[in-house]
Amino acid sequence: MPKKWLYGDAGDRIPVKFGDIWSVGDNLFSCGDIEQGAAQSLLAWFGNIPDVFYSDPPWDKGNAKSFRTKAEMSRDVDFGKFLNIIARLTTHTKSYAFVEMGIREFGNLKDSLLNYWPEIVGEYEINYYGNRPCRMAVVGEGFDYPDMNGVDDDKTPFLVAQAAWQKFGNDFYMFDPCIGRGIVAEAALSVGAKVIGNELSNRRLAVTLDKVSNHLGVVPEKVGVL
């Protein structure tokens, strides 16, 4: 595996395996494939309904295959089915669901969301790394959140977390089925909230566990399997 795909040494220090469930304090994470039901299994283990959904899943078929290659499990992806799974997962929230998507697939994302929700309640033109345009769709209801047009996607989860904090205080969970290296986890922790998340790559998930561990001063612990 290329060194750049090792994402540092967190994966050597935290031995996450595909199929694991890990906790860091009250925060819960799994390493698995959402196309094989990993996120649903994690939610069943969690035994509750997260308060806010926020995710930045792969933006298209090529992007999804690239993430699989980096996780050493490359295969083609039926992206229409993938979007439908993401859309169905957004229903596992007590309030709003926020989903980022590349411009090319944004219309298909909205169509998938409308299979499960009566309307798209927000659409925003956001940015990726400051200069690449992408989009965000919002469904659900539950609290007031800011206009995010023109905001970079490394800041939008923090704006959502801050808005949710105004509604729930710090007693809420953010849920991300594609948690990657943990920006949504960092956003939740920034307001004293908690996170539940799934990630395909064991090494990327180890980075998230390491961040949460460092923030809370709690050692990650394997607690089960999917």
C-alpha positions as CSV (number, residue, x, y, z in Angstrom):
1,M,0.0,0.0,0.0
2,P,1.4,3.5,-0.9
3,K,2.6,5.3,2.2
4,K,0.2,8.2,1.6
5,W,-2.7,5.8,2.1
6,L,-1.4,4.7,5.5
7,Y,-2.6,8.1,6.9
8,G,0.2,8.3,9.5
9,D,0.9,5.9,12.3
10,A,-2.5,5.8,14.0
11,G,-3.3,2.5,12.3
12,D,-0.2,0.9,13.7
13,R,-1.0,2.1,17.3
14,I,-4.8,1.4,17.1
15,P,-5.3,-2.1,15.5
16,V,-8.7,-1.6,13.9
17,K,-9.8,-4.5,11.8
18,F,-12.6,-4.6,9.2
19,G,-15.8,-5.6,11.0
20,D,-14.8,-4.1,14.4
21,I,-16.8,-1.9,16.7
22,W,-14.8,0.5,18.8
23,S,-15.7,3.0,21.5
24,V,-14.0,6.1,22.8
25,G,-15.9,7.1,25.9
26,D,-19.5,7.5,24.8
27,N,-18.6,7.7,21.2
28,L,-19.1,4.7,19.0
29,F,-17.5,3.7,15.7
30,S,-17.5,0.7,13.3
31,C,-15.2,-0.3,10.4
32,G,-17.4,-1.8,7.7
33,D,-19.1,-1.4,4.3
34,I,-22.3,0.5,4.3
35,E,-23.3,-1.3,1.2
36,Q,-23.3,-4.5,3.3
37,G,-25.3,-3.0,6.1
38,A,-22.4,-1.9,8.4
39,A,-24.0,1.4,9.4
40,Q,-27.4,-0.2,10.2
41,S,-25.6,-2.8,12.3
42,L,-23.8,-0.1,14.2
43,L,-27.0,1.8,14.9
44,A,-28.6,-1.5,16.1
45,W,-25.6,-1.9,18.5
46,F,-26.0,1.8,19.6
47,G,-29.6,1.1,20.4
48,N,-30.8,4.7,20.0
49,I,-31.5,7.3,17.3
50,P,-28.8,9.9,16.6
51,D,-30.0,13.5,16.8
52,V,-28.2,14.9,13.7
53,F,-27.0,13.2,10.4
54,Y,-24.1,14.8,8.7
55,S,-22.0,13.1,6.0
56,D,-19.7,13.8,3.0
57,P,-19.9,10.4,1.2
58,P,-18.0,9.7,-2.1
59,W,-19.0,12.1,-4.8
60,D,-19.3,9.7,-7.8
61,K,-18.6,6.2,-9.0
62,G,-14.9,6.9,-9.6
63,N,-14.5,8.5,-6.2
64,A,-16.2,5.6,-4.5
65,K,-13.9,3.1,-6.2
66,S,-10.9,5.1,-5.2
67,F,-11.8,5.0,-1.6
68,R,-12.3,1.2,-1.9
69,T,-8.8,0.9,-3.5
70,K,-7.3,2.8,-0.6
71,A,-9.1,0.4,1.8
72,E,-7.6,-2.5,-0.2
73,M,-11.0,-3.8,-1.4
74,S,-11.4,-2.3,-4.8
75,R,-14.5,-3.1,-6.8
76,D,-16.9,-1.3,-9.1
77,V,-19.7,0.5,-7.3
78,D,-23.3,0.8,-8.5
79,F,-23.5,4.5,-7.5
80,G,-27.3,4.7,-7.9
81,K,-27.7,2.0,-5.3
82,F,-25.0,3.7,-3.2
83,L,-26.9,7.0,-3.2
84,N,-30.1,5.2,-2.2
85,I,-28.3,3.6,0.8
86,I,-27.1,7.0,1.9
87,A,-30.6,8.5,1.5
88,R,-32.1,5.7,3.5
89,L,-29.5,6.2,6.3
90,T,-30.5,9.8,6.6
91,T,-33.9,8.6,8.0
92,H,-31.9,7.5,11.1
93,T,-32.0,10.9,12.8
94,K,-34.3,12.9,15.2
95,S,-33.9,16.2,13.3
96,Y,-32.0,17.3,10.2
97,A,-29.8,15.3,7.8
98,F,-27.0,17.1,5.9
99,V,-25.4,15.4,2.9
100,E,-22.5,16.8,0.8
101,M,-22.2,15.7,-2.8
102,G,-20.3,16.6,-6.0
103,I,-22.1,18.7,-8.6
104,R,-22.4,15.8,-11.1
105,E,-24.4,13.6,-8.8
106,F,-26.2,16.2,-6.7
107,G,-29.4,15.9,-8.7
108,N,-29.4,12.1,-8.3
109,L,-28.7,12.6,-4.5
110,K,-31.8,14.8,-4.2
111,D,-33.9,12.2,-6.2
112,S,-32.7,9.5,-3.8
113,L,-33.5,11.6,-0.7
114,L,-37.0,12.3,-2.0
115,N,-37.7,8.6,-1.9
116,Y,-37.7,8.9,1.9
117,W,-38.5,12.6,2.6
118,P,-41.3,14.8,1.5
119,E,-39.0,17.7,0.4
120,I,-35.5,19.0,0.3
121,V,-35.6,21.8,2.9
122,G,-32.1,23.3,2.1
123,E,-29.7,23.4,-0.8
124,Y,-26.3,25.1,-0.5
125,E,-23.4,25.8,-2.9
126,I,-20.4,25.0,-0.7
127,N,-16.7,24.5,-1.5
128,Y,-14.1,21.7,-1.1
129,Y,-10.6,22.8,-0.2
130,G,-11.6,26.4,-0.8
131,N,-11.9,26.3,-4.6
132,R,-13.7,23.2,-5.8
133,P,-17.5,23.7,-5.8
134,C,-19.8,21.1,-4.4
135,R,-23.3,21.0,-3.0
136,M,-25.2,20.2,0.2
137,A,-28.7,18.9,0.5
138,V,-30.7,19.1,3.8
139,V,-33.8,17.2,4.8
140,G,-35.8,16.9,8.0
141,E,-36.5,19.5,10.7
142,G,-35.7,20.2,14.3
143,F,-33.5,23.4,14.8
144,D,-32.4,26.6,13.1
145,Y,-29.2,26.3,11.1
146,P,-27.2,28.9,9.2
147,D,-27.0,29.8,5.5
148,M,-24.0,27.9,4.3
149,N,-23.6,29.2,0.8
150,G,-20.0,29.8,-0.1
151,V,-18.7,28.1,3.1
152,D,-15.9,25.5,2.8
153,D,-16.8,21.9,3.7
154,D,-14.2,21.8,6.5
155,K,-16.3,24.4,8.3
156,T,-19.9,23.4,7.6
157,P,-20.0,20.5,10.1
158,F,-18.9,22.9,12.8
159,L,-21.6,25.3,11.9
160,V,-24.2,22.5,12.1
161,A,-22.8,21.3,15.4
162,Q,-23.0,24.8,16.8
163,A,-26.6,25.2,15.6
164,A,-27.5,21.8,17.1
165,W,-25.9,22.8,20.4
166,Q,-28.2,25.8,20.5
167,K,-31.2,23.4,20.4
168,F,-29.9,20.4,22.3
169,G,-27.1,21.6,24.5
170,N,-24.2,19.2,24.6
171,D,-26.6,16.2,25.0
172,F,-26.8,15.1,21.4
173,Y,-25.2,12.7,18.9
174,M,-24.0,13.4,15.4
175,F,-24.1,10.4,13.0
176,D,-21.8,10.0,10.0
177,P,-21.9,6.6,8.1
178,C,-18.8,7.7,6.1
179,I,-16.8,9.3,8.9
180,G,-13.4,9.1,7.2
181,R,-10.7,10.8,9.3
182,G,-13.1,12.4,11.6
183,I,-14.1,16.0,10.7
184,V,-17.7,15.4,11.8
185,A,-16.3,13.8,15.0
186,E,-14.2,16.9,15.6
187,A,-17.3,19.1,15.0
188,A,-19.4,17.2,17.5
189,L,-16.6,17.3,20.1
190,S,-16.1,21.0,19.6
191,V,-19.5,21.7,21.3
192,G,-19.2,18.8,23.8
193,A,-21.5,16.5,21.9
194,K,-20.9,12.9,20.9
195,V,-20.6,11.1,17.6
196,I,-21.4,7.7,16.1
197,G,-19.8,6.8,12.8
198,N,-18.8,4.1,10.3
199,E,-15.8,4.0,8.0
200,L,-14.7,1.6,5.3
201,S,-11.0,1.9,5.8
202,N,-9.5,0.6,9.1
203,R,-6.6,3.0,8.9
204,R,-8.7,6.0,8.3
205,L,-11.0,5.0,11.2
206,A,-7.9,4.7,13.4
207,V,-7.1,8.3,12.6
208,T,-10.6,9.3,13.9
209,L,-10.3,7.2,17.0
210,D,-6.9,8.8,17.7
211,K,-8.4,12.3,17.4
212,V,-11.3,11.5,19.7
213,S,-9.0,9.8,22.1
214,N,-6.6,12.8,22.3
215,H,-9.5,15.2,22.7
216,L,-11.2,13.3,25.5
217,G,-8.1,11.7,27.1
218,V,-9.8,8.3,26.8
219,V,-8.2,5.2,25.4
220,P,-10.0,3.6,22.4
221,E,-11.5,0.2,23.1
222,K,-12.7,-2.6,20.8
223,V,-16.2,-3.4,22.1
224,G,-17.7,-5.8,19.5
225,V,-18.0,-6.8,15.9
226,L,-20.6,-6.1,13.3
